[in-house]
Amino acid sequence: MELSNFAKRFTEDSGIVRLMEDLGDAMASEKQILMLGGGNPAHIPAVQSYFQERMRWFLDHPKEFAQTIGNYDSPRGEKKFIQALADFFRRHYHWDIGPENIVLTAGSQSGFFMLFNSFAGAYPDGSFKRILFPLVPEYIGYADVGLADNMFTAAIPEIETFADRTFKYHVAFNQLRIDENIGAICVSRPTNPTGNVLSDAEIEHLHGLAQQHRIPLIIDNAYGLPFPNIIFTEAHLPWSEHTVLCFSLSKFGLPAVRTGIIIARAEIAAIIAKMNGIINLALGSFGPALALDMFSNDKVLELSQKHIRPYYQAKADTAQKLFQQELAGLDYYIHKTEGAFFLWLWFPGLPITCRTLYERLKSRGVLILPGHYFFPGLTGNWQHVHECIRVSYAMDDGLVSAGIKIIAEEVKRAFRS
């Protein structure tokens, strides 16, 4: 069967497709799979209980239930939920925004597809622009959403190492090249896969560059402020006409409802809403319906601050200590755990590629993600790309512990050979 260029682009080998296929296979398998590679959030009891109560409320209110599942919403998203979001951010951050600045998407991935292809690729005047990732490694899902080749560019970061076998990436501002060929800057905060939280100073510097060049600074807050607040260090959330802020209900505990949130100047929000109408016709109502009250009554902050953040911080500390025990004697580094729910491990001089390590672990029933997928836009042959892996610690502690032991065994085996 002959396929179009569009179909070929979206059916080639892809890190995000591999991740989701492995995740689906693991969830459906009768064998015990130690799923340390996926992005599923943990099932935190307080969060689960809250949404169970919301589900029962809908079942007890037939009219609201029928409206939620039986009517189309607008391409911008459910209006009451959008108004509640605008009120929430005005109340807590004093931003001068309204419903015209907010648009929902069918999950963050859909939102980034529309945002990236709005600001990068071929332009009517014949020019071609790219999305700049000022800090890599960066989210695996960004790499394959472009409708044209070479839509992304990135620079090698600065690496700071510490005596406790941790390290941290920093934006190498002297390596950034921003000219008329850059259509937008994008960062995730905390960064998936490393858990790196760009400092307020780094964000301010990037904002200044975006303002200077009259391009958007896109900040992906899927794990960050103010919800689900899986962030373990000091940080502040900025807003201006030059920023595009992206949020999600997924990591809060609702990945199945596919609800992304974009806050931007009204012109950009309107563009995404029109694209929604063409691509999706309308957006799902169930996620906004489940989440509406928690933004109106600030329950979202209570759950984030009192339950979600402490839960993941404790698991991060435990997982890091386990790796330090199991990897003792090896040359390794763990990225400082500043947020999200992953550990990013670097094995300098790893004698096999991270892809080979991934395959060996998969054969033993442990799923992680090889690091080479997380460097979109980076050119050249940087060996570091093939020496890193991402490990999720969101699963049950027993599964995580068992998986860490097997990872350490395979890494030791690689160095011995």
Phi, psi and omega in degrees: 000130180271132183247155176288167176300324179300311182295320180296320181300320187263010175238006176283169180304128186220135178298317184290325177292318177300317179301310185289326177293316178297320179297313180296318179296319181294318181293330183268348185285145174279341177281153177282116177252128178275094190274085180254016182247342188278173179253014179297133174287160176290155176269085185281125188307314183296323179288315178301317181298319180299313183286332173297319177296319178296321178297316179297323178300317180294320179294333179273357181231084187304322182296311180295322178298314181296319179295322183292318184260351188248357182235146173287143167266174179283163178298341177280334181119174184297124191293320180296321180293317179297319177296319179297322177296314179300315179297320181299311183288329174292320183293318188261335183240353178060033177282143178272074180229160176220186179304333180293344180266000187236138175218141177266157176225165179280065185090161181296324183301317177297319180298317181289328174302314182287319180296309184298318182282352172278328186249357180223161183106199183282137178251157183302332181277006179093352179282167179225127183240159183234161170268130179263124169260103185288345178222117170243152009294153183218170188309131183300329185286347179288327197298329191247012185268357181285144178269000178224161176287154173058040181276353185233150176218153184205166178237150176294131183280167168279144181240125176248125179254155183231160186295338182272021179069026171250166177210171181210137173275144173231150176294126176271083187300331179289348179261350183284135178240106181243118178220199183290352179268002177258124182265337179193158173249141181223134173222153168252146187209105358297154182280130168264112038248354196269341189079008179293134173250111176301136181293161176302324180294320178295317178297318179297320178296315179296321178298319178298320177294318178297316179296318180299320184262004176058046177231159180284147166257110181267123180242119181269111182256031186305327180250000195254216185281149349272352178219139004279002175062040175274071187216125191252014181223174183284131179200156178234152184258116183269159172211138171200177178294344181263000179254148171238113184260130182242133181230170181207150172272354187297305186283350172288337179133010183233053181295333185284343183272352174050069180234110173256157183227130176239130173244122185206174175297155191305323182299316181289317179301320180294323179297314180295323179298319179294320178295321176305317182299325181278315186282319188245352187067297176215168181257155178297142183264343193290318178300307177302323180294318179294326188264350187307306186297326185288341172272329179291323184252009177068015175301332180301324179288318179299313180296320181293312187280323186266340186236308188290306182300310180299324180300310182287327180295319178296319180291324177297315180299317180296314182296319180295318178298320179297315178297319180299324178290313187286333183261007181307133181095346178264161174271105183211161172219147175244130179297141180307130184275090183258352180171185184062198178224046177230153164250138179248114185253138180239126179244089181304131179076017179307122187283352172239164177283158177297332176295318177294320177299318177303314182294320179296318179292321179299322179294341178258011175082020178242124180252121171235187173238130177291144189288339188294343178286347192260024181235057182297135175085354182272128179252167181094181184244076178271114185299329180308326182304326186262010184246009188236152173222156175250133181233129176271138175247021184282341185282181178306140184302322180296318178295318180297316181298315179297319179294320180298320179299317181290321177301313180298319178300316183288326177293316177299318178300319180297317180289326178295324184282000000 
